[in-house]
Amino acid sequence: MDNKKAQRYEAVKWVLVFAIGVCTGLVGLFVDFFVRLFTQLKFQVVQSSVEECTEKGCLALSLLELLGFNLTFVFLASLLVLIQPVAAGSGIPEIKCYLNGVKVPGVVRLRTVVCKATGVLFSVAGGLFVGKEGPMIHSGAVVGAGLPQFQSISLRKIQFNFPYFCSDRDKRDFVSAGAAAGVAAAFGAPIGGTLFSLEEGSSFWNQGLTWKVLFCSMAATFTLNFFRSGIQFGSWGSFQLPGLLNFGEFKCSESDKKCHLWTAVDLGFFILMGIVGGLLGATFNCLNKRLAKYRMRNVHPKPKLVRVLESLLVSLTTTVMVFVASMVLGECRQISSSRHGGNDTLNLQDISEDVNSSIKTFFCPNETYNDMATLFFNPQESAILQLFHQDGTFSPVTLSLFFLLYFLLSCWTYGISVPSGLFVPSLLCGAAFGRLVANLLKSYIGLDHIYSGTFALIGAAAFLGGVVRMTISLTVILIESTNEITYGLPIMITLMVAKWTGDFFNKGIYDIHVNLRGVPLLEWETGMEMDKLQASDIMEPNLTYVYPHTRIQSLVSILRTTVHHAFPVVTENRGNEREFMKGNQLISNNIKFKKSSILTRAGEQRKRSQSMKSYPSSELRNMCDEHIATEEPPEKEDLLQQMLERRYTPYPNLYPDQSPSEEWTMEERFRPLTFHGLILRSQLVTLLDRGVCYSESQSSASQPRLSHAEMLEDYPHYPDIHDLDLTLLNPRMIVDVTPYMNPSPFTVSPNTHVSQVFNLFRTMGLRHLPVVNAVGEVVGIITRHNLTHEFLQARLRQHYQTI
């Protein structure tokens, strides 16, 4: 690629990043519009029914109406998850895995984003204690993955010849931008979205990506803001509503001179709230983990209808408890006379009116309102605004019961088969906890100067931080959502304390669900004690390899009998085994490998030999028993001299016909393998699919050559080896893989410390890391599974046992 093409490539990337931001904002607009529409319809019908039935005594009819709405919406959400199971939940664990380098099947498909966006509006409108902000992150990531490809599995007939971004690295960068745009659209926090993508998602980050991700987040925020402001207020271009969740402006009344948003004395209370938030978050995660394990054992193995029934059961329980609590447990509180003044007023007139217009007066006389119904019979965003900005007070009993019910029901709900987010329920739960603390401090300790909205915000931050364990990005998201930079210090301190407290007991909720799925997620760094291990301690010595010139029958058997993503390309040093064999151990580069590893290598070769014999062709029954004679070099010939002589002919025509026979001795069976490069499974399948090979009677120069563009034509959906029609190919034909392999992949020495291996693997975005000794022999390979925390801990225990 020359400079002119590189500039064009960069310009197209900026255009696509902008398009991803705009599309993510439009997805958020779609979700918000229909959630608002369905919720208003439901509450209008139910509220008028409750007011009528209060006098007539037919409240059971109102409950049935509410149940009808909620069960219908939740049933539709569950059906959409049955269509695409990966659309369940918030999607953040799956996107975290994808950005960490693990491909989760179906996680970034078009069908996923359709089911996710449509399903979440039904689950939120259905009254479940879930949020729409988490699924927005997943939706943005899918838009980021699909838009630059200009193709979809779901729309196979629509094909565009778009020659750019046909690599996993480019796709991962766009997914990072889409996930950040999702956060920005949800909270109106473009900087917070960028930091979220950096902190929670991407393993592999570069400086140029930061600017593009921020640009994408800005595009998403202002697209959503533009359309929401125009639709709701008719003032197109005024930009009044920055995100799906708006906290409003925190401001003391000018008439109240004693009021301060927060003081230095309050920091002590904030730290204590952080500790309590961390404990509550750890309890929430522990309960949810047990529920998730129970579902994996008892719900998921059963027919899919059982998952729908579970969702309906949760919806039924939630609806009945909300209705009964609002009618029976609520207290009648005095409506503040100064609706647009006083301690907790909003600067924005429209939000102030929204707060005071959303109070509910069920069963209460004039000039009073039902505090429990005000929290439960409103959309969750309105309930958060009530706790942050309502002039009137909520009774401590109401706040305690509301917190307890919301805590238990949201814990039960997260994990059922509906699209569901966790941000808003956690914020609402924490806001009730913070408002309760403020009420107690005002009533029993006499601290009249405190601002209840600040304590509600800090409580929300403490609980959310205790559940998800995010620090940098969550701090910035909350600051951007409040438009109040002075909250930076208390929010940051609270989140840090909540994270440290929660980490003492368990991991964050997303990490717990990643671990339950068994995904090999790489942490940011390894523990200090892991440096007791070396690459030779954690590598996989049992190699499956290919030769530079390999018969089709051997390639097919390897691809059909393994699931490896890449294979070392090697040649066998047949004259050198006596130099390496000393007694019971093979000594290579002063690293001792016991005979057990040699036996595993020999077993692998025997298995390959047998698999080649079982190749489906009657012509090849005895092919693997043929052996090509090789000249034995003089025993005393210097090893280095042999390597120097071979350097000009690095790819001799060695075929897998020379596979080990049962009669070979240990020295004959184990051959030192000279490493030449690495070739991917997708490349081998493409070569077989296109018939790239040559016959034994010809030279390798007669083999057809594929260009780089032709090799990537099927990206990202390469054909499966089991689906290829290979009947027209002669199994004795030979494939020269050397033009297509990577001749210079990253490699490490067997002596390399694990921390160095880990840093190289993570920072360079690798999937395979061959271990090559000082004389150029591949002795093992390291993949993600060899670097997971659990695997390293097991190897460390083995290391201590052998000392």
C-alpha positions in Angstrom: 0.0 0.0 0.0 1.5 3.3 -1.0 1.0 6.7 0.7 -1.9 7.7 -1.6 -3.8 4.5 -0.8 -3.0 4.8 2.9 -4.5 8.3 3.0 -7.7 7.1 1.2 -7.9 4.1 3.6 -7.7 6.5 6.6 -10.3 8.9 5.1 -12.7 6.0 4.6 -12.1 4.9 8.2 -13.1 8.4 9.5 -16.3 8.4 7.4 -17.3 5.0 8.7 -16.6 6.0 12.3 -18.9 8.9 11.8 -21.6 6.7 10.2 -21.3 4.2 13.1 -21.9 7.0 15.6 -24.9 8.3 13.7 -26.5 4.8 13.3 -25.9 4.1 17.0 -27.7 7.3 17.9 -30.6 6.4 15.7 -30.9 2.9 17.4 -31.0 4.7 20.7 -33.7 7.0 19.4 -35.8 4.0 18.2 -35.5 2.3 21.6 -36.3 5.5 23.5 -39.3 6.5 21.4 -41.1 3.2 21.7 -40.2 2.7 25.3 -41.7 6.1 26.1 -44.8 5.4 23.9 -45.6 1.9 25.4 -44.9 3.1 29.0 -47.1 6.1 28.7 -49.9 4.1 27.2 -49.6 1.5 30.0 -49.5 3.9 32.9 -52.3 6.1 31.5 -54.7 3.1 31.3 -53.7 1.7 34.7 -53.6 5.0 36.5 -57.1 6.0 35.3 -58.3 2.5 36.3 -56.8 2.8 39.8 -58.4 6.2 40.3 -61.8 4.8 39.3 -61.5 1.6 41.2 -60.4 3.4 44.4 -64.0 4.5 44.8 -65.7 1.4 43.4 -63.5 -1.1 45.1 -62.4 -3.0 42.0 -58.6 -2.8 42.4 -58.2 -6.4 41.3 -59.3 -5.3 37.9 -56.6 -2.7 37.8 -54.0 -5.3 38.7 -55.3 -7.6 35.9 -54.9 -4.8 33.4 -51.3 -4.1 34.6 -50.6 -7.8 34.4 -52.0 -8.0 30.9 -49.7 -5.2 29.7 -46.5 -6.5 31.4 -46.9 -10.2 30.6 -47.6 -9.4 26.9 -44.5 -7.2 26.6 -42.2 -9.7 28.5 -43.5 -12.6 26.4 -42.6 -10.7 23.2 -39.1 -9.9 24.6 -38.6 -13.6 25.5 -39.7 -14.7 22.0 -37.1 -12.5 20.4 -34.4 -14.0 22.6 -35.5 -17.5 21.5 -34.8 -16.3 17.9 -31.3 -15.1 18.8 -30.2 -16.4 22.3 -27.1 -14.2 22.4 -29.4 -11.2 22.6 -30.3 -12.1 26.2 -28.8 -10.0 29.1 -27.0 -6.7 28.7 -24.4 -7.9 26.2 -21.6 -6.2 28.0 -19.8 -9.5 29.0 -20.0 -10.7 25.4 -18.6 -7.4 24.0 -15.9 -7.4 26.6 -14.9 -10.9 25.5 -15.0 -9.9 21.8 -12.8 -6.9 22.4 -10.5 -9.0 24.6 -9.8 -11.2 21.5 -12.4 -14.0 21.9 -14.9 -14.6 19.1 -18.3 -15.3 20.7 -20.5 -16.9 18.0 -23.3 -14.6 16.7 -22.5 -11.7 19.1 -22.1 -9.1 16.3 -24.7 -10.3 13.8 -27.5 -8.1 12.3 -30.1 -10.5 13.7 -28.6 -9.9 17.2 -29.0 -6.1 17.1 -32.6 -6.3 15.8 -33.6 -8.8 18.5 -31.7 -6.8 21.1 -33.0 -3.4 20.3 -36.6 -4.6 19.9 -36.5 -6.9 22.8 -35.1 -4.4 25.3 -37.9 -1.9 24.6 -40.5 -4.7 25.4 -38.7 -5.8 28.5 -38.4 -2.2 29.8 -42.0 -1.4 28.9 -43.0 -4.7 30.5 -42.2 -3.3 34.0 -39.2 -5.6 34.6 -36.4 -4.1 36.7 -34.0 -3.7 33.8 -32.4 -0.8 31.9 -32.0 0.0 28.3 -28.6 1.5 28.7 -26.5 -1.7 28.8 -28.0 -3.2 25.6 -27.3 0.1 23.9 -23.6 -0.7 24.3 -24.1 -4.1 22.7 -26.2 -2.6 19.9 -23.5 0.0 19.2 -20.8 -2.7 19.0 -22.9 -4.7 16.5 -23.4 -1.6 14.3 -19.6 -1.0 14.5 -18.9 -4.6 13.4 -21.4 -4.8 10.6 -21.4 -1.4 9.0 -17.8 -1.4 7.6 -18.3 -4.9 6.1 -21.3 -3.9 4.0 -22.6 -7.4 4.2 -24.6 -9.6 6.5 -25.3 -13.3 6.9 -29.0 -12.4 7.4 -29.0 -10.5 4.1 -26.9 -12.8 1.9 -28.4 -11.5 -1.4 -27.2 -8.0 -0.7 -23.5 -7.9 -1.7 -21.2 -4.9 -2.0 -17.7 -5.1 -3.3 -16.0 -3.1 -0.5 -12.3 -3.9 -0.5 -11.5 -2.3 2.9 -11.1 -3.5 6.5 -11.0 -7.2 5.8 -9.1 -8.0 9.0 -9.9 -8.9 12.6 -7.9 -6.0 13.9 -9.9 -3.4 11.9 -13.1 -5.0 12.9 -12.2 -5.0 16.5 -11.3 -1.2 16.3 -14.7 -0.5 14.8 -16.4 -2.6 17.6 -14.5 -0.5 20.2 -15.9 2.7 18.6 -19.4 1.3 18.4 -19.4 0.2 22.1 -18.2 3.7 23.1 -20.9 5.2 21.0 -23.5 3.1 22.8 -22.3 4.4 26.2 -22.3 8.0 24.8 -25.8 7.6 23.5 -27.1 6.0 26.7 -25.7 8.6 29.1 -24.9 11.6 27.0 -21.2 11.0 27.9 -18.9 10.9 24.9 -15.7 11.0 27.0 -17.0 8.5 29.4 -17.9 6.2 26.4 -14.3 6.5 25.1 -12.9 5.6 28.6 -15.4 2.7 28.9 -14.2 1.2 25.7 -10.6 1.6 26.9 -11.1 0.4 30.5 -13.7 -2.4 30.1 -13.2 -3.6 26.6 -10.2 -3.4 24.4 -7.1 -5.4 25.1 -5.3 -3.8 22.2 -5.4 -0.1 22.0 -3.4 2.5 20.0 -3.2 6.2 20.0 -4.9 6.8 16.7 -7.9 4.8 17.8 -8.6 7.1 20.8 -9.4 10.1 18.6 -11.6 8.1 16.2 -13.5 6.5 19.2 -14.1 10.0 20.7 -15.3 11.3 17.3 -17.7 8.3 17.0 -19.0 8.9 20.6 -19.6 12.6 19.8 -21.5 11.8 16.6 -23.7 9.3 18.6 -24.4 11.8 21.4 -25.4 14.7 19.2 -27.4 12.6 16.7 -29.6 11.3 19.6 -29.7 14.8 21.2 -30.7 16.5 17.9 -33.6 14.1 17.2 -34.9 13.8 20.8 -34.9 17.5 21.3 -36.8 18.0 18.1 -39.3 15.3 18.6 -40.1 16.1 22.3 -39.9 19.9 22.3 -40.3 20.8 18.7 -37.1 22.9 18.8 -34.9 21.3 16.2 -31.2 22.1 16.7 -31.5 23.2 20.3 -29.7 20.1 21.8 -31.6 19.9 25.2 -31.5 16.2 25.9 -28.0 14.8 25.7 -28.6 11.1 26.5 -31.3 8.4 27.2 -30.6 8.9 30.9 -30.5 12.5 32.1 -29.8 13.3 35.8 -30.8 16.9 35.5 -28.8 19.8 37.1 -27.9 19.8 40.7 -28.3 23.3 42.2 -29.1 24.8 45.5 -31.8 27.4 45.8 -30.5 31.0 45.9 -32.7 31.7 48.9 -31.1 28.9 51.0 -27.7 30.3 52.0 -26.8 27.3 54.2 -27.1 24.8 51.3 -24.0 23.5 49.7 -23.8 20.6 47.2 -21.2 19.0 49.4 -18.6 20.0 52.0 -15.3 18.5 53.2 -17.2 17.0 56.2 -19.5 15.0 53.8 -16.5 13.2 52.4 -16.3 11.0 55.5 -19.9 10.0 55.0 -19.2 9.4 51.3 -16.3 7.0 52.1 -18.6 5.1 54.5 -21.3 4.9 51.8 -18.6 3.6 49.4 -17.8 0.8 51.9 -21.5 -0.1 52.3 -22.0 0.1 48.5 -19.1 -2.3 48.0 -20.6 -4.7 50.5 -24.1 -4.5 48.9 -22.6 -4.9 45.4 -20.6 -8.0 46.5 -23.8 -9.4 48.0 -25.7 -8.7 44.8 -23.0 -10.4 42.7 -22.9 -13.4 45.0 -26.6 -14.0 44.9 -26.7 -13.4 41.1 -23.9 -15.9 40.6 -25.7 -18.6 42.5 -28.9 -17.9 40.5 -26.9 -18.1 37.2 -25.4 -21.4 38.2 -28.9 -22.7 39.2 -30.2 -21.6 35.7 -27.3 -23.3 34.0 -28.1 -26.6 35.8 -31.8 -26.6 35.8 -33.3 -24.2 33.3 -31.0 -24.0 30.3 -30.8 -27.8 29.6 -34.6 -28.0 29.4 -36.8 -27.0 26.4 -36.7 -23.3 25.4 -40.2 -22.8 26.5 -39.1 -23.1 30.2 -37.0 -20.0 29.8 -40.0 -18.1 28.5 -42.1 -19.4 31.5 -39.3 -18.2 33.9 -39.4 -14.7 32.4 -43.2 -14.6 32.7 -42.9 -15.8 36.3 -40.5 -13.0 37.1 -42.8 -10.5 35.4 -45.8 -11.8 37.3 -44.0 -11.6 40.7 -42.6 -8.1 40.0 -46.0 -6.7 38.9 -47.9 -8.1 41.9 -45.3 -6.9 44.4 -45.1 -3.4 42.8 -48.8 -3.1 42.8 -49.4 -4.3 46.4 -46.4 -2.3 47.7 -47.7 0.9 46.1 -51.3 0.4 47.3 -50.6 -0.9 50.8 -47.1 0.2 52.0 -46.9 3.7 50.6 -47.2 6.8 52.9 -49.0 10.0 52.2 -46.4 12.9 52.2 -47.0 16.6 52.0 -46.4 18.2 48.5 -43.9 21.0 48.9 -45.4 24.4 48.4 -42.4 25.7 46.5 -42.4 23.5 43.5 -39.9 25.5 41.6 -37.9 26.7 44.5 -36.4 25.3 47.7 -33.5 23.1 48.4 -33.6 20.5 45.7 -34.7 22.5 42.7 -33.6 22.1 39.1 -32.3 24.8 37.0 -34.0 23.4 33.9 -37.7 24.3 34.0 -38.9 21.4 31.9 -37.1 18.8 34.1 -38.5 20.5 37.3 -42.0 20.3 35.9 -41.4 16.6 34.9 -40.3 15.8 38.5 -43.3 17.4 40.1 -45.8 16.2 37.5 -44.8 12.6 37.9 -45.9 12.3 41.6 -48.8 9.9 42.2 -51.6 10.6 44.7 -53.0 7.1 45.0 -55.3 6.8 48.1 -54.0 10.1 49.5 -56.0 13.3 50.2 -55.4 16.6 48.5 -52.0 18.3 48.7 -50.4 14.9 49.5 -48.9 12.2 47.4 -48.1 8.5 47.8 -44.3 8.2 48.0 -44.1 4.5 47.2 -46.4 4.7 44.2 -44.4 7.8 43.0 -41.3 5.6 42.8 -42.9 2.4 41.4 -45.6 3.8 39.0 -43.2 5.8 37.0 -40.5 5.0 34.4 -37.2 4.2 36.1 -35.6 7.4 34.8 -38.4 9.5 36.3 -38.0 7.6 39.6 -34.2 8.5 39.6 -35.1 12.2 39.0 -37.6 12.0 41.9 -34.9 10.7 44.3 -32.3 13.3 43.0 -34.5 16.3 42.9 -37.9 15.9 44.6 -38.7 18.7 47.0 -40.8 16.6 49.3 -39.3 13.9 51.5 -39.6 10.2 51.2 -40.1 8.4 54.5 -37.2 6.2 55.7 -39.6 3.2 55.8 -40.7 3.7 52.2 -37.0 4.1 51.1 -36.0 1.0 53.0 -38.8 -1.2 51.5 -38.2 0.2 48.0 -34.5 -0.6 48.2 -35.1 -4.1 49.5 -37.7 -4.9 46.9 -35.6 -3.4 44.1 -32.4 -5.1 45.2 -33.9 -8.6 45.3 -36.1 -8.4 42.2 -33.4 -6.8 40.0 -31.0 -9.5 41.2 -33.5 -12.2 40.2 -34.3 -10.5 36.9 -30.7 -10.1 35.6 -30.0 -13.4 33.8 -33.4 -14.3 32.6 -34.0 -14.7 28.8 -34.8 -11.1 27.9 -32.5 -8.3 26.8 -31.8 -6.4 30.0 -29.4 -3.8 31.3 -28.1 -3.4 34.9 -27.0 0.3 35.0 -30.4 1.9 35.7 -31.7 -0.6 38.3 -28.3 -0.3 40.1 -28.5 3.5 40.0 -32.1 3.5 41.2 -31.3 1.1 44.0 -28.3 3.1 45.1 -30.2 6.4 44.8 -32.8 5.1 47.3 -30.0 4.0 49.6 -28.3 7.5 49.4 -31.6 9.3 49.9 -32.2 7.1 53.0 -28.8 8.0 54.4 -29.6 11.7 53.8 -32.9 11.4 55.6 -31.4 9.7 58.6 -28.6 12.3 58.8 -31.2 15.2 58.7 -33.7 13.6 61.1 -31.5 12.0 63.7 -28.2 13.8 63.6 -29.5 17.2 62.8 -27.2 17.9 59.8 -29.6 20.4 58.0 -26.9 21.7 55.6 -26.7 18.5 53.6 -28.1 18.3 50.1 -30.3 15.2 49.6 -29.7 15.0 45.9 -25.9 14.8 46.4 -26.3 11.8 48.8 -28.7 10.1 46.4 -26.1 10.5 43.6 -23.2 9.2 45.8 -25.4 6.3 46.9 -26.1 5.5 43.2 -22.4 5.6 42.4 -21.5 3.5 45.4 -24.0 0.7 44.6 -23.3 0.7 40.9 -19.5 0.7 41.5 -19.9 -2.2 43.9 -21.8 -4.2 41.3 -19.8 -3.5 38.1 -16.4 -2.5 39.6 -15.7 0.2 37.0 -13.6 3.3 38.1 -12.3 5.7 35.5 -15.1 5.5 33.0 -17.9 5.4 35.5 -16.6 8.5 37.3 -16.5 10.4 34.0 -20.0 9.1 32.9 -21.6 10.3 36.2 -19.8 13.7 36.0 -21.0 14.2 32.4 -24.5 13.0 33.2 -24.8 15.6 36.1 -23.0 18.4 34.3 -21.3 19.2 37.6 -17.5 19.0 37.7 -17.4 19.7 41.4 -18.8 16.1 42.0 -15.6 14.7 40.5 -13.7 14.1 43.8 -16.6 12.6 45.8 -17.7 10.3 43.0 -14.1 9.1 42.3 -13.4 8.5 46.0 -16.7 6.6 46.5 -16.2 4.4 43.4 -12.6 3.6 44.5 -13.7 2.6 48.0 -16.7 0.6 46.6 -14.4 -1.3 44.2 -11.7 -2.1 46.8 -14.4 -3.3 49.2 -16.2 -5.4 46.7 -13.0 -6.9 45.2 -12.1 -8.2 48.7 -15.1 -10.6 48.3 -15.6 -11.4 44.6 -15.3 -10.0 41.1 -17.6 -7.6 39.2 -20.9 -8.8 37.8 -19.6 -8.9 34.2 -16.4 -10.8 35.1 -18.5 -13.3 37.0 -20.7 -14.0 34.0 -17.6 -14.2 31.7 -16.1 -16.8 34.0 -19.4 -18.8 34.1 -19.3 -19.0 30.3 -15.7 -20.4 30.5 -14.3 -17.7 28.2 -10.5 -17.5 28.3 -10.4 -13.8 29.1 -7.0 -12.2 29.6 -6.5 -9.9 32.6 -4.6 -6.6 32.4 -1.4 -8.2 33.9 -0.2 -11.4 35.6 0.6 -11.7 39.3 4.1 -11.1 40.5 4.6 -14.7 41.6 3.9 -15.9 38.0 7.5 -15.0 37.1 8.5 -18.2 38.8 7.2 -19.8 35.6 8.8 -19.8 32.1 7.3 -20.2 28.6 8.4 -23.9 28.7 6.3 -24.4 31.8 3.0 -23.2 30.2 3.4 -24.1 26.5 1.6 -26.9 24.7 4.3 -29.3 23.6 1.8 -31.6 21.8 2.0 -29.9 18.4 -0.1 -30.4 15.2 2.0 -29.1 12.4 2.2 -29.0 8.6 5.1 -29.2 6.2 6.0 -26.5 3.6 4.9 -28.9 0.9 2.1 -31.1 2.1 -0.2 -33.6 0.4 -3.9 -32.7 0.2 -4.9 -35.9 1.9 -2.8 -34.9 4.9 -4.1 -31.3 5.1 -7.7 -32.5 5.0 -7.1 -35.1 7.7 -5.5 -32.4 9.9 -8.2 -29.9 9.4 -11.0 -32.5 10.0 -9.5 -34.0 13.1 -8.5 -30.8 14.9 -10.1 -27.4 15.7 -6.8 -25.4 15.9 -6.9 -22.0 14.4 -3.3 -22.0 13.2 -0.5 -24.5 12.5 3.3 -24.2 12.7 5.0 -24.9 9.3 8.0 -27.1 10.0 10.6 -29.4 8.5 12.1 -32.4 10.3 15.9 -32.5 11.0 16.3 -36.2 10.4 20.0 -36.4 10.9 20.3 -34.6 14.2 18.5 -36.7 16.7 21.7 -38.4 18.0 23.1 -35.0 18.8 20.2 -34.2 21.0 19.5 -37.6 22.6 21.5 -38.0 25.9 20.4 -40.8 28.1 16.8 -40.4 29.3 16.4 -36.8 28.4 16.4 -34.7 25.2 18.7 -31.7 25.7 18.0 -28.7 23.4 19.4 -25.3 24.1 20.2 -26.4 27.7 16.5 -26.8 28.3 15.6 -30.3 29.5 12.4 -31.9 28.3 11.5 -35.2 29.9 10.6 -38.2 27.8 7.0 -37.7 28.7 6.8 -34.7 26.4 8.6 -36.7 23.7 6.0 -39.5 24.1 3.1 -37.0 23.7 4.8 -35.7 20.5 5.2 -39.3 19.3 1.5 -40.0 20.2 0.4 -37.0 18.2 2.3 -38.1 15.2 0.9 -41.7 15.5 -2.6 -40.2 15.7 -2.0 -38.2 12.5 -0.6 -41.2 10.8 -3.8 -43.2 11.6 -6.0 -40.3 10.6 -4.3 -40.1 7.2 -4.9 -43.8 6.7 -8.6 -43.2 7.3 -8.8 -40.6 4.6 -12.0 -41.4 2.5 -10.3 -42.6 -0.6 -9.7 -46.2 -1.6 -6.5 -45.2 -3.4 -4.8 -44.2 -0.2 -5.1 -47.3 2.0 -1.3 -48.0 2.2 0.0 -44.6 1.3 1.1 -43.7 4.8 3.2 -46.8 5.0 5.5 -45.6 2.1 8.7 -44.1 3.2 11.1 -42.0 1.1 14.7 -43.0 1.9 17.0 -40.2 3.1 20.7 -40.2 3.2 22.2 -40.4 6.7 24.7 -37.7 7.3 28.0 -38.6 8.9 27.6 -38.9 12.6 30.5 -36.6 13.5 29.4 -33.8 11.2 29.1 -30.5 13.1 25.4 -29.5 13.8 26.1 -25.8 13.1 27.6 -26.7 9.7 24.5 -28.7 8.8 22.3 -25.7 9.6 24.5 -23.3 7.6 24.3 -25.7 4.6 20.5 -25.8 4.9 19.9 -22.1 5.2 19.7 -21.7 1.4 17.2 -24.5 0.9 14.8 -23.8 3.8 11.7 -25.6 2.4 12.8 -29.1 1.2 10.1 -31.3 -0.3 9.2 -33.3 2.7 5.8 -34.9 2.6 3.7 -36.4 5.4 4.2 -39.8 3.8 7.2 -39.9 6.1 5.1 -40.2 9.2 6.4 -42.4 12.0 5.8 -46.1 12.0 5.1 -48.3 15.0 8.5 -50.0 14.6 10.5 -46.8 15.1 12.6 -46.4 18.2 12.2 -43.4 20.5 15.2 -41.7 18.8 13.7 -42.3 15.3 10.1 -41.3 16.3 11.0 -37.9 17.8 12.4 -35.5 15.2 13.6 -32.0 16.0 11.3 -29.6 14.1 12.8 -26.6 12.4 10.3 -23.7 12.5 9.6 -21.8 9.3 6.4 -19.9 9.9 2.7 -20.1 10.9 -0.3 -20.6 8.6 -4.0 -20.1 9.6 -6.8 -22.6 9.2 -8.8 -20.1 7.1 -5.8 -19.9 4.7 -5.6 -23.6 4.3 -9.3 -24.0 3.8 -9.2 -21.2 1.2 -6.3 -22.9 -0.7 -8.2 -26.2 -0.7 -11.4 -24.5 -1.8 -9.7 -22.8 -4.7 -7.7 -26.0 -5.7 -4.3 -24.4 -5.2 -1.9 -27.4 -5.6 0.5 -29.1 -8.0 1.2 -32.7 -8.9 4.2 -34.7 -7.8 5.6 -34.7 -11.3 5.7 -30.9 -11.5 7.6 -28.3 -9.6 6.0 -26.0 -7.0 6.3 -23.1 -9.4 3.4 -24.6 -11.5 1.1 -24.1 -8.5 -1.6 -21.4 -9.1 -1.1 -18.2 -7.0 -3.8 -16.4 -5.2 -3.6 -12.6 -4.5 -4.1 -11.1 -1.1 -7.5 -9.8 -2.1 -8.5 -13.3 -3.3 -7.4 -14.9 0.0 -9.7 -12.4 1.9 -12.8 -12.7 -0.4 -14.7 -14.9 2.0 -13.8 -12.8 5.1 -15.2 -13.0 7.8 -17.2 -16.2 7.0 -14.7 -18.7 5.7 -16.1 -22.1 4.6 -15.9 -25.0 6.9 -13.7 -27.9 5.9 -16.6 -30.4 6.4 -18.7 -28.4 3.8 -16.1 -28.4 1.1 -16.6 -30.6 -2.0 -13.1 -32.1 -2.5 -14.1 -34.9 -4.9 -12.4 -33.2 -7.9 -9.1 -32.9 -6.1 -6.5 -35.7 -6.3 -5.5 -36.5 -2.7 -1.9 -37.1 -3.9 -1.6 -33.6 -5.1 0.7 -31.3 -3.1 0.0 -27.8 -1.7 2.9 -25.4 -1.3 1.9 -23.3 1.7 5.1 -21.2 1.9 3.8 -18.2 -0.2 0.8 -17.8 2.2 2.3 -18.5 5.6 3.5 -15.8 8.0 7.3 -16.4 7.8 8.1 -14.1 10.7 5.5 -14.4 13.5 6.3 -13.3 17.1 8.1 -16.1 18.9 9.6 -16.5 22.4 12.4 -18.5 23.8 11.6 -21.4 26.3 13.4 -19.4 28.9 11.1 -16.3 28.7 9.4 -15.3 31.9 5.6 -15.6 31.9 5.1 -11.9 32.5 7.0 -11.1 29.3 5.0 -13.7 27.4 1.8 -12.2 28.7 2.6 -8.6 27.9 3.7 -9.5 24.3 0.6 -11.6 23.8 -1.8 -9.0 25.0 -0.3 -5.8 23.7 0.3 -7.2 20.2 -3.1 -8.8 20.0 -1.8 -12.3 19.3 -3.7 -15.6 19.2 -0.7 -17.9 18.8 2.8 -17.6 20.1 5.3 -20.3 19.0 8.1 -21.2 21.4 11.3 -21.6 19.5 14.7 -22.6 20.9 18.1 -21.2 20.1 18.7 -23.5 17.1 15.4 -22.6 15.4 13.3 -25.6 16.5 9.7 -25.2 17.6 9.2 -26.9 20.9 5.7 -25.8 21.8 3.0 -23.2 21.2 1.2 -20.8 23.6 -2.5 -19.8 23.0 -5.0 -17.8 25.1 -5.9 -20.8 27.2 -2.3 -21.1 28.4 -2.4 -17.6 29.8 -5.7 -17.6 31.6 -5.6 -17.0 35.4 -6.8 -20.5 36.2 -4.3 -22.3 33.9 -1.4 -20.2 35.3 -2.5 -21.0 38.9 -2.6 -24.7 38.1 0.9 -24.6 36.5 2.2 -22.6 39.5 0.9 -25.3 41.9 2.6 -28.0 39.8 5.8 -25.9 39.9 5.8 -25.8 43.7 5.2 -29.5 43.9 8.2 -30.3 41.8 10.5 -28.1 43.8 
